[in-house]
């Protein structure tokens, strides 16, 4: 099990790297995260939903996505509440206190998945969540040491030196663990190091002497890795002197599945950026409204930023707009919530009214992997994760047609607005090129995001394999 001193210490990429290393050696390996809190998710082969990081790790391991890889997924809908997903399916919405009381039942689901995976695979690589030293979360813990103790799993502790204070992170975390938990830690990994490692050696020697634990690896800072983010919005990959089209995406408080836009971050001809709170939408060619876990509250927030008027101005000047999933719902005339899934039961809210379409939230979440063709015939593959059902005249001009015969989304009569429920809209190289051409880019370069991701998984695995002192790891 890989546990971190902090969030974003490198747990996800470490597990992904180890999955790839072991898979290359012929080991049947699977990823596992007992409990994940993330708004980026993926659809599994068994019709469930798991965190995006576990989907990436499954790709690294060369196996199909399964709900057992992440048996408990929490998707925050507010600062104190989240949708609780067990074995890939929505169980209910709970506030923090209710979920804390529910944890023993959640642990049962975790152990069921663990049993199935350990029976089916040679090795299961586990990712912790946050830090094991969160004192207020230790009671009924199912995400870190509580799980490791329950199944007798050895632990590697990883810390990010780029944040500063790496020795304090490692020693302090270890000190806050119980004696049995301390014995469970088999060694340390220091992540994102850049510089002369010789200048770090005295600190590594001190750390090993102070704790009696080996430093298993000092991993280099790998610039420009194109890997799916678990939750945090990823920044720019590199400078783009060839950029000819400017695209911006609106970062609302509950933005979800923003990995949809990673191919735009990657494309050398696209100047892509996020627009956040207090910022004005800059002059651009394309505005994207991404998915949302709380469409109504995010729409209210969008209006408070003054972005509705700015979107309308953008359209008056001939700009293009894409709405994906929750963003698509915002573009319609009305949002209805008869069951109170996002707001008060029976509540209704006016949408941006840029498409003649209405959306009603329903109890059953739509979860499916999809393939089809874009409006110009380009192949598209992706997935649907939504609780809304949309209807209206705008849908008579669909943006996509799926292979199962269903039409999806809409294109406005003037050709300026495109809406779809399909996450992964830009993933297929042909669809990416077609959509960029639709947005105004000339002579579009063919970019394969999946191939780049695969190459970066190999680069990551090579770096970890070279840096890891395997002889020091005693399980």
N, C-alpha and C positions, 0 to 999 in steps of 0.2 A: 504494500500500500504506500502510495506517495502522498504525504501530507505536507502542507505548506505553513510557513510562519505567518503568512499574510495571504489575503486574496491576491491573485495575479502574481504569485511568486514563481509560477512556471509548472504547476502540477499538471495541467492539461497537456502541455507540449511534451513534458517528460514522459507521461504515460503513452502519448502517441508515438514518441520516438522508440520507447521500449517495445511497444506493440509491433512496430515495423522491424526492429532489430530481431526480435524473436521469430516473427513470421518469416523473415529471410533465412533463418536457420532451420526452418521446417517445423517449428513448434506451433501447435494449435493453441492460439492465444486469443483471449477476449478481454475487452475493457469492462470496467464496472465502476459506477459511481452510485453509492447507496442513496444519497439525497442531493439533489441539485436545485439551486435557485437560479433561474435564468429565463429570459424572454426570447432567446434564440433556441429554436427547437427543430426537430426533423421528424418525418413520418417513417415508421418502421415497416418491415415486411409483414408483421402480424397485425398491422392496422393500428398501431399505437403511436405514442409521441415520447421522444426522449430529448435530452439536452443536446445542443449542437456539438459540444465538445466530444460527447460519447459517439456521435455520428462520425466525426473526424477520426477518432481513435479506431472505430470499426473499419473505416476505409484503410487506415494504416495497417490494421491486422489482416486485411483482405477478406473480410467476412460481411454478410448482409446485416443490416441494422435490425436490432431486436429490442423490444421493450424491457427485457431483463437486464440490459446494459445500464439502465437508469430507472430502477423501480419506483422511485419517488421523485417527482418533478414538481417544484413550486414555481408558479408563474405569478409574480406580484401584480396585483391590480390596484393597489394603493400602498401608502407607507406602512400600513399595519395589517394588510390583508393580502391573500393570494389564492389563486386557483390551485387546488391540490390534485395532482394527477398520480394515480397508483397503477402500476403495470400498464402504463400507456393510455389510461382512460381517466376522464375527469371523475373525481369522487365527490367533491363539493368545493365551495368557497369557504375559507376559514380565516378568522383573524389570528393574530400571533398566539394569543392565549389558548384559543380552541385547538390550534394545531399542536401546541405543546402538550396538551392533554391527550391528543390523538397519537402522539409519537409511538407508544407501545404497539398500536395496531400497524402503524407504518413500518415498524421494525419487523413485524411478522412478514410483511410483503418483501422487505429487503432480504430476509433470510431465505424465503422461498426462492427468490431469483438467484441468490448466491448458491443454493443447493443445486439448482438446475445447471448453472454455468460450470460449477466445479465438477459436475458429473459429465459434462459434454466437452470440456476443454482441458488441455494439459496444464495451462497456466492462466490465471485470471489476474490482471493488473488493475488495482483499485486506485481510484482518485478520491482524496478527501475533499472537504469543502471549507473554505475560509481557513481558520486556524484551529488546531486542537486545544489551544490554551485560552479559549474564550470562556472565562470562568462562569459567566451567567448562562452559558449554553451547555455546560457539562452534564447537568441533570437530564437524563433520558436521551443522551446524545446517540444519534444513529449515523452521523455523517463522518466522524473521525475516530477517536480512540474508543468510543462506546461500541462501534462496530468492530474495530480491530480486536478488542478484548473479547467480544462475543464469539468470534470465529477463529481466534488465535492466529492473527495475521501479522507478520513482521512489517516494519514501517521504515521508510526512508523519509527524512525531513529535508525539504528544499527551501532555500531562501534566495531573495533577489538582491545581489550586491549593488545593482544600479540604483536602488532606492537609498542606499547608505545604511550604516548601522548593522551590517550583516552578522557580525559576531554577537552583538546584543540580541538580535532576532533569534539566532540559533540557541544561544545559551539560555536566554530568558524563556523561550518556549519550552526547552527541556526542563528547566527548573520548575515550571508550573505544572508539570505532569506528575502523576502519582508514581511511586517506585516501580510498580509493575509496568506502567506505560513507558517509563524511562528505559527499562530493560528491553522493551519491544522495539525501540529505535535502534536500527542496525548501522546507521551512518548518516552523513550529511551530504547534500549536493548544494553547491553554490552556483547560482544561475546568473547569466548576463554579465560575465566579466569581460572587461576590455582593458588592455594595458600590458605591462610586463609582469607575468605571473611570478617571476623571481622576487618582486617586491611584496607579493602576497604570502610568500612561503612562511615567514616568521609567524604570521597570524594563523595560518593553517596548523603549524606545529603547536602553537599555544592552544588552539581549539581542541586538538586531539588529546593533548595532555590534560587540559582542564576537564574534559567530559569523558575521556576514555572511549570515545567513539571515533571511527575513521572518517576522513573526508573522502567520499567515494568518487567525486568528480567536481571539477571546476569547469563549467560549461561556458563557451565563448558567447559573446553578444553576436547574434546572427542578424544582420541587417536585412530588411526587406522580405521577411518570411511571409508568404501568402497562405495563411492558415485561418480557418474559420474561428472567429471570436466567440467565446462562450457567452458573453453578455455585453461587456463594455464596447462602445463604438470604437472601431479601429480607425487610426489616423492614416495619413497619406503614406504610400509605400515609397515613393521616390519622386524626384523632380521630373517634369514632363515638358521638355522643350518643344515637342511636336504637337502639344495640345491645341486643338482647333475648335472644340465644342465645350462649352461650360455647362456643367450640370450641378445642381444643388439638391440636397435632400433635407427635409424638415425633421429635426430631432425633437420630437415631443416627449413628455415625461415617461410615457409607457410604450415607447417605440419598441417593436418586436421584429424578430427575423430580419434585422438590418443587414445580415450577411447576404441578402438578396442583391445588395448593391456592390458587393466586393468586385465583380467583374468590371464595374465602372471605375473603381479605385485602381484597378490593374491596367486598364486600357491606356496606352501611351498617347492617344489622341483626345482623351477626355480630361478636362480640368474639373475634377470632382471634389466637392466639399460638403460638409454638413453646416446647416444654419441652426443655431441654438438660441436659448432664451436671451431676449434683449437685443438680438441682432436683426438687421433688416435684410430681407431677401435681396441679394445683389442682382444687377442685370445679368441675365443668363439665357441660355437656349432651352434648358430643360429643368423643370421643377418636379421632384418626386415626392409623393406622399406615401411613405412606407407603411408597413403593418403596425397595428396597435393592439395592446392587450386591454385597453380601456378607451374605446373609440369616442364615446360621448364626452368624457372628461378631457381627453386629448383635443377634441374639436373645440371645446370651450377655451382651453388653454391657447390653441392656435389663434383663435379670434382675439384673445387678450393681447397677443403679441402684435396684432395689427396685420397678420399675414393674409387674412382673407382678402382685404383690399389690394394687397400687393400681388396676390395670385391673379386677381381679375385684371390688374394693370398689365401684368406679364402676358396674359392672353390677348389683351387689346393690341399689344405690340407684336403679336404673331408668335409668341413663345409656345412651347409644348409642355404638357403636364401628363404625368403618369401616376396613377393611384393603384397601389397593390394591397389587396385584402382590406384591412381597416382603412387604408387610404382610399380605396375604391368606394367604400361605404360612405366616407365623408363627402365624396363628390356628388352624391345623390341629393334628392330633395328632402328626404325624411329618414330619421332613424327611430325605430320603435322598439321598446323594451317591455313587452307585456308581462314577463316573468320576473323582472327586476334583477336581471343577470349582471348588469353594469350600473344601474341606478335604481330609482324607485320603481316598483311594479307599475306597469301601465304608462310609464313616462315616454314622452315623444320629444324629439329635437329636430329642428330644421337643419338640413345639411347645407353644403355650399351651393346646392342647386345648379351645378355646372353640367349635370347629366340628369335626364328624366328617368329617375330610378329611385325606388324606395327599399329600405332594408329592415327586416324584422329579426330580432335576436331570438333564437330558439334553443331549447335545452340541450339538444344533441349536437356535439361538435362534429363537423365534417373533417374527416382525416383520410386522405388518400394520396398515393403517388400517382402522377398523371403524365401522360405523353400526348402530343398532338401537334397541330400546326398553327403558326401565327397567321395573321390576316393575309400575308403575302405568300403563304405556303412554306415558310421556313419551319424546320422542326423545333419543337419546344419540349422540354421535360422538366418536371418540378414536382411540387406537392401542394396540397390544400390543407390548411388548418384554420377553420373559422366556425363561428357559431351563428353567423348571420345568413339569412336567405334573402336574396335581392330579386326584385322584379321591376318591370317598367318598360316603357317604349324604347329607352336607350339600348336595352339588351337585344333588340332586333338587329343591331349591327354589331355582332360580337367581335372581340379582339382575337379570340382563339377558338379552335374547335378541337376537342379532345378525341382520342382514338375510340373512346367508348360511345361516341355519338353526341355527347353533350357540347353545347356552346358555352363559352365563358366570356364574361366581361363585355366591354363596349368600346367603340370608337365613335367620337362625336361626329356630327354631320360635317363640320368644317375641318375635320382631321387633326385638330389640335390637342384633343384629350384622349388618352387611352387608359382603360381601367381593366383590372383582372384580379381574380382570386388566386392566381397561380404564383406561389413563391418559387423562386428560381427562374423567374422570367428571363433574366439576362444570362443564365448559365450556359446554355447551348451556344456554341460559337456562331452558328448561322442566325439564331434569333437575336443575339447581341448585335451583330452587324446590321441586321434589318432594322432593329429599333433605333440604333444610332443614325442610320441613314434617314429614317422617318423623322428623327429629331433635328436633322439638318446637317449632319456630318457628311462631307464629300470624300470619296476615295477611302472608304473605311478599311482599316487593316484588320485582318482575320486574327483574332486572339482566342486561345483556348484556355479558359480559367482552370478547368479540371486538370489539364496537362501541367500547368504551372504549379497547382497545388501538389500534384504527385511528385514533381521535381523537388519541391521544397520539403516534402516529407522525407525524401531520400537524403537531401542535404542535411536536414535536422538529425536523422538517424545516424548518418555518417559522423557528424560532429559529436553526438552523445557516445557512440560506440568507441570513438577514438579517445575521448576524454575520460571514460569511465574506468576506474580501477577495479575490474571484476574480481581480482584475487582478494580484495579487501571485504567483499560482501559475503557475509556468513549468515545464511538463513537457518 
